[in-house]
Structure formats: structure tokens, C-alpha cells
Amino acid sequence: MNNRVRELRTAQEWSQADLAQRLDVSRQTVNAIETGKYDPSLPLAFRIATIFRTSIEAIFHPDA
Amino acid sequence: MPRITHTDYRRQMIVLMCVYVATMLLLWPHARTASSLPLKIGCALLPTLPILALLWLMAKRVMRSDELEQRVHLVALSVATGIVCALSLLAGFLCAAGIVVLDGDILIWIFPALCASYGATRWLLARRYGAVGCE
């Protein structure tokens, strides 16, 4: 699954640690999501969408 | 619940392992020579207390981890359990067939074997996910 988490995070000028703190996850988990090594659960995807004030489908896209 | 950082976990683990080594060196040898049965049982089982505390610490760490860290812990623990079960089965069959001679002392090595397999598997998984749980 592709995602725009890194793009949205850098637009906010947040570090991975900043986003990790807001999501209550480890910085390594944020990194794994951004690099596409891990697809978050639905609750975590909702938290990510809420933090960036957008919808899940605007952040996560299935692989083409 | 606050997360347990790797530094905090390592510090607490080192303290518990020092207690374990101290009980093994100072008290456990008396298990064979103690005169009364309660003292014998006490000396023999005392080293398990720091290990039980370590298991509780590991459980707390996993429970307070995020979802990806929990996944890594779960997969690593499953693989470690499989490895130790397979080795125990092999050793059991070899012993039952009279090919090797094993006594009860070998049971002491099950927990260290589980920890070693768990650590190695977690390290491999952490590399796959980008060093999760190795901060």
C-alpha cells in the first residue's frame, strides 16, 4: 500500500518523532509506515487521518 | 500506560540478571547440601524469582508497545517457541531411544534457549521493519 504520510508530515514541518508522539507509537513505527514496510491497523489509520485533518483514502492508496 | 523504552528495559533487565547470578552463585549451591527440606526447596527455587520478575517485565514491555512492536514480539515469540519445541521433541526422542543420555538438569536450558531464539528472531524482524523495537 502506498501512502502520503511523509509528504503530509513534512508539510507540517514535523519530525518522525513529533508525529510518533502525537500518534502514541514509536518513531520506528512511523518510519516503517512511511517507507511502506508496514500497513497500519484501521484504528491507527484513523488516528493518522484525524491528525492530518483528512480522510483515510486521501492518505492511503492500494498499490497500482 | 507509558511506554517502556529500550534503555529502561535494559537497565531493569541487568539488575534482575545480577540478582539471578548472585542467587545462583551464593544460594543455589546450598540446595544440595542443606539439611532441612524447606531450606533445600528454598535454595533450589530462589533463582526463579528474578526470572519470574524478568518475565513480568517482558510482559509489561509488550503490553505497552505499539501495534507494530507487538506484532514483532508476537512473531518472534512464536518462532522461538517453535524452535524450542522442535529441539525438545528431538532430544526427547533421542533420549527415549537410548541414543543420548539426558537428565533433568537440561530443563534449565529451555528458558535461555527460548530467550536466545526470541532475541535472534526479533533482531531479524526489526531489520525487516527498519529497527522496530531496537531504539
N, CA and C atoms of all chains as a GROMACS GRO file, in nm:
protein
  597
    1MET      N    1   0.084  -0.120   0.000
    1MET     CA    2   0.000   0.000   0.000
    1MET      C    3   0.088   0.126   0.000
    2ASN      N    4   0.052   0.221  -0.085
    2ASN     CA    5   0.125   0.349  -0.087
    2ASN      C    6   0.057   0.448   0.007
    3ASN      N    7   0.134   0.542   0.057
    3ASN     CA    8   0.072   0.644   0.143
    3ASN      C    9   0.145   0.778   0.132
    4ARG      N   10   0.077   0.882   0.180
    4ARG     CA   11   0.130   1.018   0.173
    4ARG      C   12   0.170   1.069   0.311
    5VAL      N   13   0.198   0.978   0.402
    5VAL     CA   14   0.227   1.020   0.540
    5VAL      C   15   0.350   1.110   0.546
    6ARG      N   16   0.457   1.070   0.476
    6ARG     CA   17   0.580   1.153   0.480
    6ARG      C   18   0.553   1.292   0.423
    7GLU      N   19   0.482   1.294   0.311
    7GLU     CA   20   0.450   1.423   0.246
    7GLU      C   21   0.369   1.514   0.341
    8LEU      N   22   0.268   1.458   0.404
    8LEU     CA   23   0.184   1.535   0.496
    8LEU      C   24   0.262   1.578   0.621
    9ARG      N   25   0.349   1.490   0.668
    9ARG     CA   26   0.428   1.521   0.788
    9ARG      C   27   0.525   1.636   0.760
   10THR      N   28   0.595   1.627   0.647
   10THR     CA   29   0.692   1.733   0.617
   10THR      C   30   0.622   1.866   0.588
   11ALA      N   31   0.501   1.858   0.535
   11ALA     CA   32   0.425   1.982   0.512
   11ALA      C   33   0.394   2.053   0.644
   12GLN      N   34   0.378   1.974   0.749
   12GLN     CA   35   0.353   2.030   0.883
   12GLN      C   36   0.484   2.068   0.953
   13GLU      N   37   0.597   2.034   0.890
   13GLU     CA   38   0.730   2.055   0.948
   13GLU      C   39   0.748   1.979   1.080
   14TRP      N   40   0.694   1.856   1.081
   14TRP     CA   41   0.710   1.770   1.197
   14TRP      C   42   0.821   1.668   1.168
   15SER      N   43   0.892   1.633   1.270
   15SER     CA   44   0.988   1.522   1.256
   15SER      C   45   0.910   1.391   1.276
   16GLN      N   46   0.976   1.280   1.245
   16GLN     CA   47   0.910   1.150   1.269
   16GLN      C   48   0.880   1.132   1.418
   17ALA      N   49   0.969   1.182   1.502
   17ALA     CA   50   0.948   1.171   1.647
   17ALA      C   51   0.826   1.253   1.690
   18ASP      N   52   0.809   1.372   1.629
   18ASP     CA   53   0.691   1.454   1.662
   18ASP      C   54   0.562   1.379   1.629
   19LEU      N   55   0.559   1.323   1.507
   19LEU     CA   56   0.438   1.251   1.465
   19LEU      C   57   0.416   1.127   1.552
   20ALA      N   58   0.526   1.058   1.584
   20ALA     CA   59   0.517   0.938   1.668
   20ALA      C   60   0.456   0.974   1.804
   21GLN      N   61   0.499   1.087   1.859
   21GLN     CA   62   0.446   1.129   1.990
   21GLN      C   63   0.296   1.159   1.980
   22ARG      N   64   0.256   1.224   1.871
   22ARG     CA   65   0.113   1.256   1.854
   22ARG      C   66   0.030   1.131   1.836
   23LEU      N   67   0.088   1.029   1.772
   23LEU     CA   68   0.014   0.904   1.746
   23LEU      C   69   0.028   0.802   1.859
   24ASP      N   70   0.118   0.831   1.955
   24ASP     CA   71   0.149   0.738   2.064
   24ASP      C   72   0.201   0.605   2.011
   25VAL      N   73   0.294   0.616   1.916
   25VAL     CA   74   0.364   0.498   1.866
   25VAL      C   75   0.514   0.530   1.866
   26SER      N   76   0.597   0.432   1.832
   26SER     CA   77   0.741   0.457   1.829
   26SER      C   78   0.779   0.526   1.698
   27ARG      N   79   0.894   0.595   1.701
   27ARG     CA   80   0.942   0.662   1.579
   27ARG      C   81   0.967   0.558   1.470
   28GLN      N   82   1.012   0.439   1.509
   28GLN     CA   83   1.040   0.334   1.411
   28GLN      C   84   0.911   0.289   1.341
   29THR      N   85   0.800   0.293   1.412
   29THR     CA   86   0.672   0.255   1.350
   29THR      C   87   0.632   0.359   1.246
   30VAL      N   88   0.652   0.487   1.278
   30VAL     CA   89   0.623   0.592   1.179
   30VAL      C   90   0.710   0.571   1.056
   31ASN      N   91   0.837   0.542   1.079
   31ASN     CA   92   0.929   0.520   0.967
   31ASN      C   93   0.885   0.400   0.883
   32ALA      N   94   0.844   0.292   0.950
   32ALA     CA   95   0.800   0.171   0.877
   32ALA      C   96   0.676   0.200   0.794
   33ILE      N   97   0.585   0.284   0.847
   33ILE     CA   98   0.464   0.320   0.770
   33ILE      C   99   0.503   0.406   0.651
   34GLU      N  100   0.588   0.506   0.674
   34GLU     CA  101   0.626   0.597   0.565
   34GLU      C  102   0.698   0.525   0.451
   35THR      N  103   0.779   0.427   0.486
   35THR     CA  104   0.855   0.356   0.383
   35THR      C  105   0.777   0.240   0.322
   36GLY      N  106   0.653   0.221   0.369
   36GLY     CA  107   0.568   0.117   0.311
   36GLY      C  108   0.601  -0.023   0.359
   37LYS      N  109   0.684  -0.034   0.465
   37LYS     CA  110   0.718  -0.167   0.516
   37LYS      C  111   0.609  -0.221   0.606
   38TYR      N  112   0.523  -0.134   0.654
   38TYR     CA  113   0.416  -0.178   0.743
   38TYR      C  114   0.289  -0.099   0.713
   39ASP      N  115   0.178  -0.171   0.699
   39ASP     CA  116   0.048  -0.107   0.680
   39ASP      C  117  -0.021  -0.097   0.815
   40PRO      N  118  -0.059   0.024   0.858
   40PRO     CA  119  -0.117   0.039   0.992
   40PRO      C  120  -0.256  -0.025   1.002
   41SER      N  121  -0.296  -0.053   1.127
   41SER     CA  122  -0.431  -0.104   1.151
   41SER      C  123  -0.531   0.007   1.120
   42LEU      N  124  -0.659  -0.030   1.113
   42LEU     CA  125  -0.762   0.069   1.085
   42LEU      C  126  -0.769   0.178   1.194
   43PRO      N  127  -0.764   0.140   1.323
   43PRO     CA  128  -0.766   0.247   1.425
   43PRO      C  129  -0.648   0.344   1.412
   44LEU      N  130  -0.529   0.290   1.382
   44LEU     CA  131  -0.413   0.380   1.368
   44LEU      C  132  -0.426   0.465   1.241
   45ALA      N  133  -0.479   0.406   1.135
   45ALA     CA  134  -0.500   0.483   1.011
   45ALA      C  135  -0.598   0.597   1.037
   46PHE      N  136  -0.702   0.571   1.118
   46PHE     CA  137  -0.798   0.678   1.153
   46PHE      C  138  -0.729   0.787   1.234
   47ARG      N  139  -0.640   0.747   1.327
   47ARG     CA  140  -0.569   0.848   1.407
   47ARG      C  141  -0.481   0.934   1.318
   48ILE      N  142  -0.416   0.869   1.220
   48ILE     CA  143  -0.330   0.943   1.126
   48ILE      C  144  -0.415   1.043   1.047
   49ALA      N  145  -0.529   0.994   0.997
   49ALA     CA  146  -0.617   1.082   0.919
   49ALA      C  147  -0.669   1.199   1.005
   50THR      N  148  -0.702   1.170   1.129
   50THR     CA  149  -0.752   1.275   1.218
   50THR      C  150  -0.645   1.381   1.242
   51ILE      N  151  -0.523   1.337   1.264
   51ILE     CA  152  -0.414   1.431   1.293
   51ILE      C  153  -0.389   1.523   1.173
   52PHE      N  154  -0.399   1.467   1.052
   52PHE     CA  155  -0.376   1.548   0.932
   52PHE      C  156  -0.506   1.612   0.879
   53ARG      N  157  -0.614   1.595   0.952
   53ARG     CA  158  -0.746   1.654   0.919
   53ARG      C  159  -0.786   1.620   0.775
   54THR      N  160  -0.777   1.494   0.743
   54THR     CA  161  -0.819   1.450   0.609
   54THR      C  162  -0.879   1.308   0.621
   55SER      N  163  -0.912   1.249   0.509
   55SER     CA  164  -0.973   1.116   0.514
   55SER      C  165  -0.865   1.008   0.493
   56ILE      N  166  -0.899   0.887   0.532
   56ILE     CA  167  -0.804   0.776   0.516
   56ILE      C  168  -0.770   0.756   0.369
   57GLU      N  169  -0.873   0.761   0.283
   57GLU     CA  170  -0.848   0.734   0.141
   57GLU      C  171  -0.765   0.844   0.074
   58ALA      N  172  -0.757   0.961   0.139
   58ALA     CA  173  -0.671   1.066   0.085
   58ALA      C  174  -0.524   1.044   0.123
   59ILE      N  175  -0.501   0.953   0.217
   59ILE     CA  176  -0.363   0.925   0.263
   59ILE      C  177  -0.313   0.791   0.210
   60PHE      N  178  -0.397   0.690   0.219
   60PHE     CA  179  -0.354   0.555   0.181
   60PHE      C  180  -0.417   0.512   0.048
   61HIS      N  181  -0.334   0.457  -0.038
   61HIS     CA  182  -0.381   0.410  -0.169
   61HIS      C  183  -0.333   0.267  -0.191
   62PRO      N  184  -0.418   0.182  -0.248
   62PRO     CA  185  -0.370   0.048  -0.281
   62PRO      C  186  -0.263   0.054  -0.389
   63ASP      N  187  -0.173  -0.045  -0.389
   63ASP     CA  188  -0.068  -0.050  -0.492
   63ASP      C  189  -0.132  -0.055  -0.629
   64ALA      N  190  -0.071   0.018  -0.723
   64ALA     CA  191  -0.123   0.020  -0.860
   64ALA      C  192  -0.093  -0.113  -0.928
   65MET      N  193  -0.101   0.388   2.945
   65MET     CA  194   0.019   0.342   3.015
   65MET      C  195   0.143   0.392   2.940
   66PRO      N  196   0.243   0.444   3.012
   66PRO     CA  197   0.362   0.493   2.942
   66PRO      C  198   0.442   0.378   2.881
   67ARG      N  199   0.505   0.408   2.769
   67ARG     CA  200   0.584   0.305   2.702
   67ARG      C  201   0.713   0.280   2.780
   68ILE      N  202   0.764   0.157   2.773
   68ILE     CA  203   0.892   0.126   2.837
   68ILE      C  204   1.000   0.135   2.730
   69THR      N  205   1.091   0.230   2.746
   69THR     CA  206   1.195   0.247   2.645
   69THR      C  207   1.296   0.132   2.654
   70HIS      N  208   1.370   0.116   2.546
   70HIS     CA  209   1.470   0.008   2.544
   70HIS      C  210   1.574   0.028   2.653
   71THR      N  211   1.610   0.156   2.679
   71THR     CA  212   1.710   0.187   2.783
   71THR      C  213   1.658   0.146   2.921
   72ASP      N  214   1.534   0.183   2.952
   72ASP     CA  215   1.474   0.146   3.082
   72ASP      C  216   1.466  -0.006   3.095
   73TYR      N  217   1.422  -0.071   2.986
   73TYR     CA  218   1.407  -0.216   2.988
   73TYR      C  219   1.542  -0.282   3.014
   74ARG      N  220   1.646  -0.234   2.944
   74ARG     CA  221   1.779  -0.294   2.958
   74ARG      C  222   1.832  -0.274   3.100
   75ARG      N  223   1.809  -0.153   3.156
   75ARG     CA  224   1.858  -0.125   3.291
   75ARG      C  225   1.792  -0.220   3.393
   76GLN      N  226   1.660  -0.235   3.383
   76GLN     CA  227   1.589  -0.322   3.477
   76GLN      C  228   1.628  -0.468   3.457
   77MET      N  229   1.649  -0.506   3.329
   77MET     CA  230   1.687  -0.644   3.300
   77MET      C  231   1.824  -0.676   3.358
   78ILE      N  232   1.919  -0.580   3.348
   78ILE     CA  233   2.054  -0.603   3.401
   78ILE      C  234   2.049  -0.621   3.553
   79VAL      N  235   1.967  -0.540   3.621
   79VAL     CA  236   1.953  -0.553   3.767
   79VAL      C  237   1.901  -0.692   3.802
   80LEU      N  238   1.795  -0.735   3.731
   80LEU     CA  239   1.736  -0.866   3.760
   80LEU      C  240   1.833  -0.980   3.731
   81MET      N  241   1.910  -0.966   3.623
   81MET     CA  242   2.006  -1.072   3.590
   81MET      C  243   2.120  -1.076   3.691
   82CYS      N  244   2.158  -0.959   3.746
   82CYS     CA  245   2.261  -0.957   3.852
   82CYS      C  246   2.210  -1.028   3.976
   83VAL      N  247   2.082  -1.005   4.010
   83VAL     CA  248   2.021  -1.074   4.125
   83VAL      C  249   2.020  -1.225   4.099
   84TYR      N  250   1.985  -1.261   3.976
   84TYR     CA  251   1.980  -1.403   3.939
   84TYR      C  252   2.117  -1.469   3.954
   85VAL      N  253   2.220  -1.402   3.901
   85VAL     CA  254   2.356  -1.459   3.909
   85VAL      C  255   2.400  -1.469   4.055
   86ALA      N  256   2.366  -1.366   4.134
   86ALA     CA  257   2.404  -1.368   4.276
   86ALA      C  258   2.338  -1.484   4.348
   87THR      N  259   2.209  -1.508   4.322
   87THR     CA  260   2.140  -1.620   4.389
   87THR      C  261   2.197  -1.754   4.341
   88MET      N  262   2.232  -1.761   4.213
   88MET     CA  263   2.289  -1.886   4.160
   88MET      C  264   2.426  -1.915   4.223
   89LEU      N  265   2.504  -1.810   4.245
   89LEU     CA  266   2.639  -1.831   4.298
   89LEU      C  267   2.639  -1.848   4.450
   90LEU      N  268   2.552  -1.773   4.518
   90LEU     CA  269   2.558  -1.771   4.665
   90LEU      C  270   2.462  -1.869   4.733
   91LEU      N  271   2.343  -1.885   4.677
   91LEU     CA  272   2.242  -1.966   4.747
   91LEU      C  273   2.219  -2.103   4.685
   92TRP      N  274   2.217  -2.107   4.551
   92TRP     CA  275   2.182  -2.232   4.486
   92TRP      C  276   2.274  -2.350   4.522
   93PRO      N  277   2.406  -2.328   4.539
   93PRO     CA  278   2.491  -2.442   4.577
   93PRO      C  279   2.449  -2.509   4.707
   94HIS      N  280   2.380  -2.433   4.796
   94HIS     CA  281   2.337  -2.491   4.923
   94HIS      C  282   2.216  -2.584   4.905
   95ALA      N  283   2.154  -2.582   4.786
   95ALA     CA  284   2.036  -2.666   4.763
   95ALA      C  285   2.070  -2.815   4.778
   96ARG      N  286   2.191  -2.853   4.743
   96ARG     CA  287   2.230  -2.995   4.751
   96ARG      C  288   2.278  -3.034   4.890
   97THR      N  289   2.326  -2.932   4.965
   97THR     CA  290   2.386  -2.965   5.095
   97THR      C  291   2.299  -2.928   5.215
   98ALA      N  292   2.194  -2.850   5.192
   98ALA     CA  293   2.111  -2.805   5.305
   98ALA      C  294   2.052  -2.925   5.379
   99SER      N  295   2.039  -2.909   5.511
   99SER     CA  296   1.996  -3.022   5.593
   99SER      C  297   1.844  -3.041   5.591
  100SER      N  298   1.770  -2.930   5.603
  100SER     CA  299   1.623  -2.945   5.609
  100SER      C  300   1.562  -2.932   5.469
  101LEU      N  301   1.449  -2.999   5.452
  101LEU     CA  302   1.383  -2.998   5.321
  101LEU      C  303   1.332  -2.859   5.280
  102PRO      N  304   1.267  -2.782   5.373
  102PRO     CA  305   1.222  -2.648   5.332
  102PRO      C  306   1.337  -2.559   5.286
  103LEU      N  307   1.451  -2.568   5.357
  103LEU     CA  308   1.568  -2.486   5.318
  103LEU      C  309   1.620  -2.531   5.182
  104LYS      N  310   1.620  -2.660   5.160
  104LYS     CA  311   1.664  -2.718   5.031
  104LYS      C  312   1.575  -2.665   4.918
  105ILE      N  313   1.444  -2.670   4.940
  105ILE     CA  314   1.349  -2.622   4.838
  105ILE      C  315   1.366  -2.473   4.815
  106GLY      N  316   1.384  -2.398   4.924
  106GLY     CA  317   1.402  -2.253   4.914
  106GLY      C  318   1.524  -2.217   4.832
  107CYS      N  319   1.637  -2.282   4.863
  107CYS     CA  320   1.762  -2.254   4.790
  107CYS      C  321   1.750  -2.295   4.643
  108ALA      N  322   1.679  -2.404   4.618
  108ALA     CA  323   1.667  -2.453   4.480
  108ALA      C  324   1.579  -2.363   4.395
  109LEU      N  325   1.474  -2.307   4.458
  109LEU     CA  326   1.376  -2.231   4.379
  109LEU      C  327   1.398  -2.080   4.381
  110LEU      N  328   1.484  -2.032   4.470
  110LEU     CA  329   1.504  -1.886   4.482
  110LEU      C  330   1.548  -1.820   4.349
  111PRO      N  331   1.636  -1.885   4.269
  111PRO     CA  332   1.676  -1.821   4.143
  111PRO      C  333   1.561  -1.799   4.045
  112THR      N  334   1.449  -1.868   4.067
  112THR     CA  335   1.337  -1.848   3.974
  112THR      C  336   1.267  -1.713   3.998
  113LEU      N  337   1.284  -1.655   4.120
  113LEU     CA  338   1.216  -1.528   4.149
  113LEU      C  339   1.260  -1.415   4.056
  114PRO      N  340   1.392  -1.390   4.040
  114PRO     CA  341   1.430  -1.285   3.944
  114PRO      C  342   1.389  -1.317   3.800
  115ILE      N  343   1.383  -1.445   3.765
  115ILE     CA  344   1.340  -1.483   3.630
  115ILE      C  345   1.191  -1.454   3.611
  116LEU      N  346   1.112  -1.483   3.717
  116LEU     CA  347   0.968  -1.451   3.710
  116LEU      C  348   0.948  -1.300   3.698
  117ALA      N  349   1.031  -1.223   3.772
  117ALA     CA  350   1.024  -1.077   3.762
  117ALA      C  351   1.061  -1.031   3.621
  118LEU      N  352   1.159  -1.099   3.562
  118LEU     CA  353   1.201  -1.065   3.425
  118LEU      C  354   1.087  -1.094   3.326
  119LEU      N  355   1.018  -1.207   3.346
  119LEU     CA  356   0.904  -1.240   3.258
  119LEU      C  357   0.794  -1.134   3.271
  120TRP      N  358   0.770  -1.088   3.394
  120TRP     CA  359   0.670  -0.984   3.417
  120TRP      C  360   0.712  -0.854   3.346
  121LEU      N  361   0.842  -0.823   3.355
  121LEU     CA  362   0.895  -0.703   3.288
  121LEU      C  363   0.877  -0.714   3.136
  122MET      N  364   0.906  -0.833   3.081
  122MET     CA  365   0.890  -0.855   2.937
  122MET      C  366   0.743  -0.840   2.897
  123ALA      N  367   0.654  -0.896   2.980
  123ALA     CA  368   0.510  -0.886   2.950
  123ALA      C  369   0.464  -0.740   2.952
  124LYS      N  370   0.512  -0.664   3.052
  124LYS     CA  371   0.475  -0.522   3.061
  124LYS      C  372   0.523  -0.446   2.938
  125ARG      N  373   0.645  -0.479   2.895
  125ARG     CA  374   0.702  -0.411   2.779
  125ARG      C  375   0.618  -0.437   2.653
  126VAL      N  376   0.579  -0.564   2.637
  126VAL     CA  377   0.499  -0.599   2.518
  126VAL      C  378   0.362  -0.532   2.525
  127MET      N  379   0.300  -0.535   2.644
  127MET     CA  380   0.165  -0.477   2.657
  127MET      C  381   0.164  -0.327   2.631
  128ARG      N  382   0.276  -0.262   2.663
  128ARG     CA  383   0.283  -0.116   2.645
  128ARG      C  384   0.344  -0.075   2.511
  129SER      N  385   0.369  -0.173   2.425
  129SER     CA  386   0.426  -0.143   2.293
  129SER      C  387   0.315  -0.101   2.198
  130ASP      N  388   0.353  -0.040   2.087
  130ASP     CA  389   0.253  -0.007   1.985
  130ASP      C  390   0.226  -0.131   1.898
  131GLU      N  391   0.135  -0.117   1.802
  131GLU     CA  392   0.088  -0.235   1.729
  131GLU      C  393   0.196  -0.306   1.648
  132LEU      N  394   0.287  -0.229   1.587
  132LEU     CA  395   0.393  -0.294   1.508
  132LEU      C  396   0.492  -0.364   1.599
  133GLU      N  397   0.527  -0.301   1.712
  133GLU     CA  398   0.618  -0.365   1.807
  133GLU      C  399   0.556  -0.493   1.862
  134GLN      N  400   0.425  -0.488   1.891
  134GLN     CA  401   0.358  -0.609   1.942
  134GLN      C  402   0.361  -0.720   1.838
  135ARG      N  403   0.343  -0.682   1.713
  135ARG     CA  404   0.348  -0.781   1.606
  135ARG      C  405   0.486  -0.848   1.599
  136VAL      N  406   0.591  -0.765   1.611
  136VAL     CA  407   0.728  -0.818   1.608
  136VAL      C  408   0.751  -0.911   1.726
  137HIS      N  409   0.708  -0.868   1.847
  137HIS     CA  410   0.724  -0.954   1.966
  137HIS      C  411   0.650  -1.085   1.947
  138LEU      N  412   0.528  -1.079   1.896
  138LEU     CA  413   0.444  -1.198   1.882
  138LEU      C  414   0.505  -1.297   1.782
  139VAL      N  415   0.549  -1.246   1.667
  139VAL     CA  416   0.608  -1.334   1.566
  139VAL      C  417   0.738  -1.395   1.621
  140ALA      N  418   0.820  -1.312   1.687
  140ALA     CA  419   0.947  -1.361   1.741
  140ALA      C  420   0.922  -1.468   1.847
  141LEU      N  421   0.823  -1.445   1.932
  141LEU     CA  422   0.793  -1.542   2.037
  141LEU      C  423   0.739  -1.673   1.977
  142SER      N  424   0.658  -1.660   1.871
  142SER     CA  425   0.605  -1.781   1.805
  142SER      C  426   0.718  -1.863   1.743
  143VAL      N  427   0.809  -1.794   1.674
  143VAL     CA  428   0.921  -1.866   1.612
  143VAL      C  429   1.009  -1.930   1.719
  144ALA      N  430   1.036  -1.856   1.825
  144ALA     CA  431   1.120  -1.908   1.934
  144ALA      C  432   1.055  -2.030   1.998
  145THR      N  433   0.924  -2.023   2.020
  145THR     CA  434   0.853  -2.137   2.080
  145THR      C  435   0.862  -2.259   1.988
  146GLY      N  436   0.846  -2.236   1.858
  146GLY     CA  437   0.855  -2.346   1.761
  146GLY      C  438   0.993  -2.410   1.763
  147ILE      N  439   1.098  -2.327   1.767
  147ILE     CA  440   1.236  -2.380   1.767
  147ILE      C  441   1.260  -2.464   1.893
  148VAL      N  442   1.222  -2.408   2.009
  148VAL     CA  443   1.246  -2.479   2.135
  148VAL      C  444   1.164  -2.608   2.143
  149CYS      N  445   1.039  -2.603   2.095
  149CYS     CA  446   0.956  -2.724   2.095
  149CYS      C  447   1.017  -2.831   2.005
  150ALA      N  448   1.064  -2.791   1.888
  150ALA     CA  449   1.123  -2.888   1.795
  150ALA      C  450   1.249  -2.950   1.855
  151LEU      N  451   1.334  -2.866   1.917
  151LEU     CA  452   1.457  -2.918   1.978
  151LEU      C  453   1.424  -3.011   2.095
  152SER      N  454   1.322  -2.974   2.175
  152SER     CA  455   1.283  -3.057   2.289
  152SER      C  456   1.231  -3.193   2.241
  153LEU      N  457   1.153  -3.190   2.133
  153LEU     CA  458   1.099  -3.314   2.076
  153LEU      C  459   1.212  -3.405   2.026
  154LEU      N  460   1.308  -3.342   1.954
  154LEU     CA  461   1.423  -3.419   1.904
  154LEU      C  462   1.499  -3.484   2.019
  155ALA      N  463   1.530  -3.400   2.120
  155ALA     CA  464   1.606  -3.451   2.235
  155ALA      C  465   1.528  -3.560   2.308
  156GLY      N  466   1.396  -3.540   2.320
  156GLY     CA  467   1.312  -3.639   2.388
  156GLY      C  468   1.313  -3.773   2.318
  157PHE      N  469   1.299  -3.771   2.185
  157PHE     CA  470   1.300  -3.897   2.109
  157PHE      C  471   1.437  -3.966   2.116
  158LEU      N  472   1.544  -3.886   2.105
  158LEU     CA  473   1.680  -3.944   2.112
  158LEU      C  474   1.704  -4.006   2.249
  159CYS      N  475   1.655  -3.937   2.353
  159CYS     CA  476   1.672  -3.986   2.490
  159CYS      C  477   1.589  -4.114   2.511
  160ALA      N  478   1.463  -4.111   2.464
  160ALA     CA  479   1.374  -4.227   2.480
  160ALA      C  480   1.428  -4.349   2.407
  161ALA      N  481   1.498  -4.325   2.294
  161ALA     CA  482   1.554  -4.436   2.218
  161ALA      C  483   1.687  -4.484   2.275
  162GLY      N  484   1.735  -4.415   2.377
  162GLY     CA  485   1.861  -4.456   2.440
  162GLY      C  486   1.984  -4.416   2.362
  163ILE      N  487   1.969  -4.325   2.264
  163ILE     CA  488   2.084  -4.283   2.183
  163ILE      C  489   2.167  -4.180   2.259
  164VAL      N  490   2.100  -4.090   2.330
  164VAL     CA  491   2.171  -3.994   2.416
  164VAL      C  492   2.113  -4.008   2.558
  165VAL      N  493   2.196  -3.973   2.654
  165VAL     CA  494   2.152  -3.980   2.794
  165VAL      C  495   2.138  -3.837   2.846
  166LEU      N  496   2.017  -3.801   2.885
  166LEU     CA  497   1.991  -3.667   2.938
  166LEU      C  498   1.927  -3.680   3.075
  167ASP      N  499   1.963  -3.589   3.165
  167ASP     CA  500   1.893  -3.590   3.294
  167ASP      C  501   1.813  -3.459   3.307
  168GLY      N  502   1.751  -3.442   3.421
  168GLY     CA  503   1.661  -3.328   3.441
  168GLY      C  504   1.729  -3.193   3.435
  169ASP      N  505   1.862  -3.189   3.454
  169ASP     CA  506   1.934  -3.061   3.453
  169ASP      C  507   1.917  -2.985   3.322
  170ILE      N  508   1.892  -3.061   3.215
  170ILE     CA  509   1.883  -2.997   3.084
  170ILE      C  510   1.760  -2.904   3.074
  171LEU      N  511   1.661  -2.926   3.161
  171LEU     CA  512   1.542  -2.839   3.161
  171LEU      C  513   1.578  -2.694   3.191
  172ILE      N  514   1.688  -2.674   3.264
  172ILE     CA  515   1.732  -2.538   3.297
  172ILE      C  516   1.762  -2.459   3.171
  173TRP      N  517   1.800  -2.528   3.063
  173TRP     CA  518   1.842  -2.460   2.940
  173TRP      C  519   1.726  -2.421   2.850
  174ILE      N  520   1.604  -2.462   2.884
  174ILE     CA  521   1.490  -2.431   2.797
  174ILE      C  522   1.465  -2.280   2.792
  175PHE      N  523   1.462  -2.216   2.908
  175PHE     CA  524   1.435  -2.072   2.910
  175PHE      C  525   1.544  -1.991   2.838
  176PRO      N  526   1.674  -2.017   2.867
  176PRO     CA  527   1.778  -1.945   2.790
  176PRO      C  528   1.768  -1.970   2.640
  177ALA      N  529   1.734  -2.094   2.600
  177ALA     CA  530   1.720  -2.125   2.457
  177ALA      C  531   1.605  -2.045   2.396
  178LEU      N  532   1.496  -2.036   2.472
  178LEU     CA  533   1.380  -1.958   2.425
  178LEU      C  534   1.419  -1.811   2.409
  179CYS      N  535   1.490  -1.757   2.508
  179CYS     CA  536   1.531  -1.616   2.503
  179CYS      C  537   1.626  -1.590   2.385
  180ALA      N  538   1.719  -1.684   2.363
  180ALA     CA  539   1.816  -1.666   2.254
  180ALA      C  540   1.745  -1.670   2.118
  181SER      N  541   1.654  -1.766   2.101
  181SER     CA  542   1.580  -1.777   1.974
  181SER      C  543   1.492  -1.653   1.954
  182TYR      N  544   1.429  -1.609   2.062
  182TYR     CA  545   1.342  -1.490   2.056
  182TYR      C  546   1.423  -1.367   2.016
  183GLY      N  547   1.539  -1.350   2.080
  183GLY     CA  548   1.624  -1.234   2.051
  183GLY      C  549   1.671  -1.234   1.906
  184ALA      N  550   1.714  -1.350   1.858
  184ALA     CA  551   1.765  -1.359   1.720
  184ALA      C  552   1.652  -1.331   1.620
  185THR      N  553   1.535  -1.388   1.644
  185THR     CA  554   1.422  -1.367   1.552
  185THR      C  555   1.378  -1.221   1.553
  186ARG      N  556   1.375  -1.162   1.674
  186ARG     CA  557   1.331  -1.022   1.684
  186ARG      C  558   1.428  -0.930   1.611
  187TRP      N  559   1.557  -0.964   1.619
  187TRP     CA  560   1.658  -0.884   1.551
  187TRP      C  561   1.636  -0.889   1.398
  188LEU      N  562   1.608  -1.010   1.348
  188LEU     CA  563   1.583  -1.025   1.204
  188LEU      C  564   1.458  -0.948   1.162
  189LEU      N  565   1.352  -0.959   1.242
  189LEU     CA  566   1.227  -0.888   1.210
  189LEU      C  567   1.246  -0.737   1.218
  190ALA      N  568   1.322  -0.693   1.318
  190ALA     CA  569   1.347  -0.550   1.334
  190ALA      C  570   1.420  -0.494   1.213
  191ARG      N  571   1.512  -0.572   1.159
  191ARG     CA  572   1.582  -0.529   1.037
  191ARG      C  573   1.484  -0.515   0.922
  192ARG      N  574   1.391  -0.609   0.913
  192ARG     CA  575   1.293  -0.608   0.804
  192ARG      C  576   1.205  -0.484   0.811
  193TYR      N  577   1.163  -0.448   0.934
  193TYR     CA  578   1.073  -0.334   0.950
  193TYR      C  579   1.148  -0.203   0.975
  194GLY      N  580   1.280  -0.206   0.974
  194GLY     CA  581   1.355  -0.082   0.997
  194GLY      C  582   1.382  -0.056   1.143
  195ALA      N  583   1.438  -0.159   1.211
  195ALA     CA  584   1.486  -0.148   1.350
  195ALA      C  585   1.376  -0.116   1.450
  196VAL      N  586   1.256  -0.173   1.430
  196VAL     CA  587   1.149  -0.156   1.529
  196VAL      C  588   1.186  -0.226   1.657
  197GLY      N  589   1.167  -0.158   1.769
  197GLY     CA  590   1.196  -0.218   1.899
  197GLY      C  591   1.343  -0.220   1.932
  198CYS      N  592   1.426  -0.161   1.848
  198CYS     CA  593   1.569  -0.158   1.877
  198CYS      C  594   1.616  -0.015   1.895
  199GLU      N  595   1.525   0.073   1.940
  199GLU     CA  596   1.564   0.213   1.954
  199GLU      C  597   1.663   0.229   2.068
   0.00000   0.00000   0.00000
